[in-house]
Amino acid sequence: MHTPIKNYTSIEEILEYAIKEESDAEQWYLQAMKRTSDPELKHLLQRLAAMEAAHAKELSVSLEKIRAQQSVCQGIMLSYGESWQ
């Protein structure tokens, strides 16, 4: 399920990786939930899946904020005739 951690070159890559891992974990819990008939276990798995989905959402919001900040910085740099990265 997990891939080896590589050398990431940006915060965006780290967040994209984390979002994928959270989404994969959510799907795993949802699949496991379908395979059990135990109501308590189903409830637990559903809660765990919801937690993973919330984590992925929070990471996605962070990623979008970073991208928006970079876009603003790029615009400022370009207005001064500088290149961005």
Helices and strands as residue ranges (DSSP letters): H 11-34, H 39-79
